[in-house]
Amino acid sequence: MPRELSDEQGAFLVRLARKAIEEYLRSGTVVEPPADTPQPLWEPMGVFVTLNKLVGGRKMLRGCIGFPYPQKPLVRATIEAAIASATEDPRFPPVQPDEMDEVVVEVSVLTQPELVRVSDPREYPKAIKVGRDGLIVEKGVFRGLLLPQVPVEWGWDEQTFLSQTCMKAGLYPDAWLDPDTRIYRFQAIVFEEEEPRGPVKRRKLTPH
């Protein structure tokens, strides 16, 4: 893992993500990083913001967008990813302001993706680990990413995780066996609200 973020820094990012979304939905304004932003959050890091809507006690995905690579300061990337997750995820209509009363905000801070090197593609399931790794699959113009919490939530094993990431990329499920397919792995520190606007906790990614 990269330098560990503290629980307080994680909570800062989650609250900032919510503030960025609510302000943008209300006025169209993109908030600036607060003056009291901790210095470590100015370091470039990859980040994804996930919105889950509480429906009948269950969490339903409402948006998820981010930056896989450390392209810009974490605090700014979090603001941009938060707004995009609420307004630009092509899978969903834009979030409405009153929906935020039912939305739980989650921020995943990513390590630098690394290419998984194997001598035979059939070795990929042994080279990754559910509950630790997120995956990026690339082949030609096709590219898909799944965060490390996704296979844990769905109860997938490593082979299923690879197949699902291929399908996220728009490829056939066993495209990971193709020598032309490149597999990257990364880790994430995940912070989420326990309830809408509620306390923020660090999420454990241990498989069930």
C-alpha positions as CSV (number, residue, x, y, z in Angstrom):
1,M,0.0,0.0,0.0
2,P,1.1,3.6,-0.4
3,R,1.6,5.9,2.5
4,E,-1.5,5.2,4.7
5,L,-4.2,7.8,5.0
6,S,-5.6,8.4,8.4
7,D,-9.3,7.9,9.3
8,E,-9.5,11.7,9.8
9,Q,-8.1,12.3,6.3
10,G,-10.5,9.7,4.8
11,A,-13.5,11.3,6.5
12,F,-12.3,14.7,5.2
13,L,-12.4,13.4,1.6
14,V,-15.8,11.8,2.0
15,R,-17.4,14.9,3.5
16,L,-15.7,17.0,0.7
17,A,-17.1,14.7,-1.9
18,R,-20.6,15.1,-0.6
19,K,-20.2,18.9,-0.3
20,A,-18.9,19.1,-3.9
21,I,-21.9,17.1,-5.2
22,E,-24.6,19.0,-3.2
23,E,-23.1,22.4,-4.1
24,Y,-22.9,21.5,-7.8
25,L,-26.4,20.1,-7.9
26,R,-27.7,23.3,-6.1
27,S,-25.8,26.0,-7.9
28,G,-23.6,24.5,-10.6
29,T,-20.6,25.7,-8.7
30,V,-17.4,23.6,-8.4
31,V,-16.1,24.0,-4.9
32,E,-12.5,24.8,-4.3
33,P,-10.3,22.6,-1.9
34,P,-10.8,23.9,1.6
35,A,-8.1,26.0,3.2
36,D,-7.7,23.4,6.0
37,T,-7.0,20.5,3.5
38,P,-4.3,18.3,5.1
39,Q,-1.1,18.5,3.2
40,P,-1.0,14.8,2.3
41,L,-4.2,15.2,0.3
42,W,-2.4,17.5,-2.1
43,E,-0.3,14.5,-3.3
44,P,-1.3,13.1,-6.7
45,M,-3.3,9.9,-6.2
46,G,-5.9,7.9,-8.1
47,V,-9.4,8.0,-6.6
48,F,-12.9,6.9,-7.3
49,V,-16.1,8.2,-5.8
50,T,-19.0,5.7,-5.5
51,L,-22.6,6.7,-4.7
52,N,-24.9,4.1,-3.3
53,K,-28.6,4.8,-2.8
54,L,-30.3,3.1,0.1
55,V,-33.4,1.3,-1.1
56,G,-35.3,-0.9,1.3
57,G,-32.2,-1.2,3.5
58,R,-30.0,-2.3,0.6
59,K,-27.4,-0.3,-1.2
60,M,-28.0,0.2,-4.9
61,L,-25.3,1.7,-7.1
62,R,-26.2,5.2,-8.2
63,G,-22.9,6.3,-9.8
64,C,-19.2,5.6,-9.8
65,I,-16.5,7.6,-11.6
66,G,-12.9,8.3,-10.9
67,F,-9.3,8.5,-11.9
68,P,-7.3,5.3,-12.0
69,Y,-3.9,7.0,-12.1
70,P,-2.4,9.7,-10.0
71,Q,-2.9,12.5,-12.5
72,K,-3.8,15.4,-10.1
73,P,-3.8,16.3,-6.4
74,L,-6.0,13.9,-4.5
75,V,-8.2,16.7,-3.1
76,R,-9.0,18.1,-6.5
77,A,-9.4,14.7,-8.1
78,T,-12.0,13.8,-5.3
79,I,-14.0,16.9,-6.1
80,E,-14.0,16.2,-9.8
81,A,-14.8,12.5,-9.4
82,A,-17.6,13.3,-7.0
83,I,-19.4,15.7,-9.3
84,A,-18.9,13.3,-12.3
85,S,-20.2,10.3,-10.4
86,A,-23.4,12.2,-9.7
87,T,-23.9,13.8,-13.1
88,E,-21.9,12.0,-15.8
89,D,-22.1,8.2,-15.2
90,P,-23.6,7.0,-18.5
91,R,-25.4,4.1,-16.7
92,F,-27.7,6.4,-14.7
93,P,-29.6,9.7,-15.1
94,P,-28.1,12.6,-13.2
95,V,-28.7,12.6,-9.4
96,Q,-31.4,15.0,-8.3
97,P,-30.7,17.2,-5.2
98,D,-33.3,15.5,-3.0
99,E,-31.8,12.1,-3.7
100,M,-28.7,13.0,-1.7
101,D,-30.8,12.4,1.5
102,E,-30.8,8.7,0.5
103,V,-27.3,8.4,-0.9
104,V,-24.2,7.0,0.9
105,V,-20.9,8.5,-0.4
106,E,-17.8,6.3,-0.7
107,V,-14.3,7.3,-1.6
108,S,-11.6,4.8,-2.7
109,V,-8.0,6.1,-2.8
110,L,-6.0,4.0,-5.2
111,T,-2.4,2.8,-5.5
112,Q,-0.6,3.1,-8.8
113,P,-1.8,0.3,-11.1
114,E,0.8,-2.3,-11.9
115,L,1.0,-4.7,-14.8
116,V,0.5,-8.3,-13.7
117,R,3.2,-10.3,-15.4
118,V,2.7,-14.1,-15.9
119,S,4.3,-16.6,-18.2
120,D,0.9,-18.1,-19.1
121,P,-2.5,-16.3,-18.9
122,R,-3.9,-19.2,-17.0
123,E,-1.8,-18.1,-14.1
124,Y,-3.7,-14.8,-13.6
125,P,-6.2,-16.2,-11.0
126,K,-3.2,-17.1,-8.8
127,A,-1.5,-13.7,-9.3
128,I,-4.4,-11.6,-8.0
129,K,-6.4,-11.8,-4.7
130,V,-10.0,-11.0,-4.0
131,G,-10.3,-8.6,-1.1
132,R,-6.9,-7.0,-1.9
133,D,-6.8,-6.2,-5.6
134,G,-8.8,-4.1,-8.0
135,L,-8.4,-4.9,-11.7
136,I,-8.0,-3.0,-15.0
137,V,-8.3,-5.0,-18.2
138,E,-7.0,-3.6,-21.5
139,K,-7.1,-5.0,-25.0
140,G,-6.8,-2.6,-28.0
141,V,-9.3,0.2,-27.5
142,F,-11.2,-1.7,-24.8
143,R,-10.7,-1.0,-21.2
144,G,-12.5,-1.8,-18.0
145,L,-11.9,-1.3,-14.3
146,L,-13.5,-2.8,-11.2
147,L,-12.6,-1.6,-7.7
148,P,-11.4,-4.2,-5.1
149,Q,-14.7,-4.0,-3.1
150,V,-16.8,-5.2,-6.1
151,P,-15.8,-8.9,-6.0
152,V,-16.2,-9.0,-2.2
153,E,-19.7,-7.6,-2.5
154,W,-20.7,-10.1,-5.1
155,G,-18.9,-13.1,-3.6
156,W,-16.8,-13.7,-6.7
157,D,-13.6,-15.8,-6.9
158,E,-10.5,-14.6,-8.7
159,Q,-11.5,-16.2,-12.1
160,T,-15.0,-14.7,-12.0
161,F,-13.4,-11.4,-11.1
162,L,-11.2,-11.5,-14.2
163,S,-14.2,-12.5,-16.4
164,Q,-16.4,-9.7,-15.0
165,T,-13.7,-7.1,-15.5
166,C,-13.4,-8.2,-19.1
167,M,-17.1,-7.8,-19.6
168,K,-16.9,-4.4,-18.0
169,A,-14.4,-3.6,-20.7
170,G,-16.8,-4.7,-23.4
171,L,-14.9,-7.9,-24.0
172,Y,-15.9,-11.6,-23.9
173,P,-15.6,-13.2,-20.4
174,D,-12.5,-15.2,-21.1
175,A,-10.6,-12.4,-22.9
176,W,-8.2,-12.5,-20.0
177,L,-6.8,-15.7,-21.5
178,D,-5.9,-13.9,-24.7
179,P,-2.1,-13.1,-24.8
180,D,-2.9,-9.6,-26.2
181,T,-4.9,-8.7,-23.1
182,R,-3.1,-6.8,-20.4
183,I,-4.1,-7.1,-16.7
184,Y,-3.3,-4.4,-14.1
185,R,-3.9,-4.7,-10.4
186,F,-4.1,-2.0,-7.7
187,Q,-5.2,-1.6,-4.1
188,A,-7.5,0.9,-2.5
189,I,-8.1,2.4,0.9
190,V,-11.9,2.8,1.1
191,F,-13.9,5.2,3.3
192,E,-17.7,5.4,3.4
193,E,-20.5,7.1,5.2
194,E,-22.4,4.7,7.6
195,E,-25.6,6.4,6.5
196,P,-26.4,9.5,4.4
197,R,-24.5,12.4,6.0
198,G,-23.5,10.1,8.9
199,P,-20.2,9.1,10.5
200,V,-17.5,8.0,8.1
201,K,-15.8,4.6,8.6
202,R,-12.9,2.8,6.9
203,R,-14.2,-0.1,5.0
204,K,-12.7,-3.6,5.4
205,L,-12.4,-5.5,2.1
206,T,-12.0,-9.0,3.6
207,P,-14.0,-11.6,1.5
208,H,-17.1,-13.1,3.3
